[in-house]
Structure formats: structure tokens, C-alpha cells
Amino acid sequence: MPAYLLPADKLTHLALGLCIALVLLPFAWQLAALGCLVVAIGREVYGWHKRGRTMTRADAIEHGKDIVSTLAGGGAVLAAAFIGV
């Protein structure tokens, strides 16, 4: 899928996952994976809590997409490291 078909918000989450994994990967791949997971979920919980309103089904789906986008960015870095790129 070309990048211009992805919303800017999802590209931002993808870039965030990439950056986190790149920063933490030199220490340990487990730390990079855990860091991406914590930031992906933490960012969405923080955003939901900050708004202070009841989450609708559409909100939950959007938050899930954001989490997946962040994890995909980190996963791309980890996958590249595992295959030796």
C-alpha cells in the first residue's frame, strides 16, 4: 500500500515505533519490543484518559489501529535486525 493512502496519524505512529525500536535495539531486542509495546499502549491510554469521556466502539477501533501502527513500526526494525539487514 502506498504511503499516500495511509492517514498521517497512522504514519506518525509507524515512525514512532521505528524510532523507539532503533533507539532501544542496541541494548537488547527484548527491550526494543517491550518499549514499543509500552509506548503504543501507554500513548493510547493517556490520550483516552486525557479526553475524559466514554469510549465508543469507533474510538476503540481507532485506538486499536494506532497501537497496531506503532507496533508495526517497531516490528519492521526488529524483523530487519533478525534477518541481518
TAFEN-V267435 format. One record per residue. N is the residue number from 1. RES is the residue in one small letter. PHI is phi in radians with two decimals (NA if undefined). PSI is psi in degrees with one decimal (999 if undefined). OMEGA is omega in whole degrees, -180 to 180 (none if undefined). Layout:
N_RES_PHI_PSI_OMEGA / N_RES_PHI_PSI_OMEGA
This chain:
1_m_NA_126.1_179 / 2_p_-1.11_150.2_-177 / 3_a_-1.09_-29.4_-177 / 4_y_-1.26_-10.2_177 / 5_l_-1.56_-12.0_178 / 6_l_-1.58_139.4_176 / 7_p_-1.11_151.3_-179 / 8_a_-1.04_-34.2_179 / 9_d_-1.09_-42.1_-179 / 10_k_-1.22_-35.5_176 / 11_l_-1.15_-35.3_177 / 12_t_-1.13_-43.3_178 / 13_h_-1.13_-39.9_178 / 14_l_-1.07_-44.9_179 / 15_a_-1.14_-36.2_178 / 16_l_-1.10_-45.0_178 / 17_g_-1.10_-40.5_177 / 18_l_-1.06_-47.0_-178 / 19_c_-1.13_-43.3_-179 / 20_i_-1.08_-46.4_-179 / 21_a_-1.14_-39.2_179 / 22_l_-1.14_-36.0_180 / 23_v_-1.27_-40.1_-174 / 24_l_-1.58_-17.2_-177 / 25_l_-1.06_-37.4_179 / 26_p_-1.06_-22.9_179 / 27_f_-1.43_-50.8_178 / 28_a_-3.03_142.0_-179 / 29_w_-1.16_-30.7_179 / 30_q_-1.15_-38.6_178 / 31_l_-1.15_-39.8_178 / 32_a_-1.11_-43.5_180 / 33_a_-1.15_-44.7_180 / 34_l_-1.15_-39.9_178 / 35_g_-1.07_-42.5_178 / 36_c_-1.11_-42.3_-179 / 37_l_-1.12_-45.7_-179 / 38_v_-1.13_-43.5_-179 / 39_v_-1.22_-39.9_-179 / 40_a_-1.07_-49.7_-179 / 41_i_-1.29_-42.2_-179 / 42_g_-1.07_-39.8_180 / 43_r_-1.11_-41.3_-179 / 44_e_-1.27_-38.3_177 / 45_v_-1.14_-41.7_178 / 46_y_-1.08_-45.7_180 / 47_g_-1.10_-39.8_179 / 48_w_-1.17_-43.6_-179 / 49_h_-1.17_-37.9_-178 / 50_k_-1.13_-37.3_179 / 51_r_-1.21_-33.0_175 / 52_g_1.14_35.0_177 / 53_r_-2.28_167.5_-179 / 54_t_-1.20_136.8_-179 / 55_m_-1.47_126.7_176 / 56_t_-1.52_172.4_178 / 57_r_-1.08_-39.7_179 / 58_a_-1.13_-38.7_177 / 59_d_-1.10_-43.7_-179 / 60_a_-1.09_-40.4_179 / 61_i_-1.14_-42.5_180 / 62_e_-1.13_-41.7_177 / 63_h_-1.11_-39.6_178 / 64_g_-1.09_-40.7_178 / 65_k_-1.13_-38.3_178 / 66_d_-1.13_-41.6_178 / 67_i_-1.11_-44.1_179 / 68_v_-1.11_-39.1_179 / 69_s_-1.11_-42.5_179 / 70_t_-1.13_-43.9_180 / 71_l_-1.18_-31.2_178 / 72_a_-1.15_-38.3_177 / 73_g_-1.11_-46.4_177 / 74_g_-1.16_-38.7_179 / 75_g_-1.12_-33.9_178 / 76_a_-1.13_-41.5_179 / 77_v_-1.16_-44.7_-180 / 78_l_-1.13_-40.0_178 / 79_a_-1.12_-41.3_178 / 80_a_-1.12_-38.6_179 / 81_a_-1.18_-37.5_-178 / 82_f_-1.21_-35.3_180 / 83_i_-1.55_-4.3_173 / 84_g_1.51_28.3_178 / 85_v_-1.42_999_none
